[in-house]
């Protein structure tokens, strides 16, 4: 596994969210409305078998299925490769190129439980949002020591901060914000902008606003370091 990035990404430095731990970057307007419409068109042109229905959302997997022994690489389609390359060129993956994309669709009221993305990926996650905003919530990990002291380890007690992620934005989470803290989306149809929104200075919404969610599609673009080539697999079977 490659080491976590320790250097500052100069291209993204000006987009650092200063009210959050130091490895959060939020780029509003990363893509245009025309690009957003094109990407949504491509997502919904995908054949039905490409979609997997989960509790609270449905998704498409592109690039291969990450596995501890290595991901069997499938080439990304051009419409995703363009943006994987664009984000990689910012240095998000320390000179490596993104090779995996999850496309998630969240309808109003849908969300995802707090979770970690795990060690199969390079310790950076980048997300382009399409169609609607969402409020991404972050939580401290469960503390065994605090549990033993009788402190309840509820989501409320472990809550750290939120990020308002708007359509056409790029969000980059690295190092501790990737490896230590959990992130999730509450299954609600409306969000209230509070002082807990760490990137308030970078968004168009204002404190106290009540925002109605639409259908949001996210492109979660990452680098899987351990990969297998189809030719290698075939070679082993001979």
Beta strands, then each sheet from edge to edge (+ up, - down):
strand 1: 24-27
strand 2: 51-54
strand 3: 57-62
strand 4: 71-72
strand 5: 100-106
strand 6: 112-115
strand 7: 124-130
strand 8: 134-139
strand 9: 159-165
strand 10: 170-174
strand 11: 182-185
strand 12: 190-192
strand 13: 210-212
strand 14: 216-222
strand 15: 227-228
sheet 1: 1+ 10- 7+ 14- 5+ 3- 2+
sheet 2: 4+ 15+
sheet 3: 6+ 11- 8+ 9-
sheet 4: 12+ 13-
end
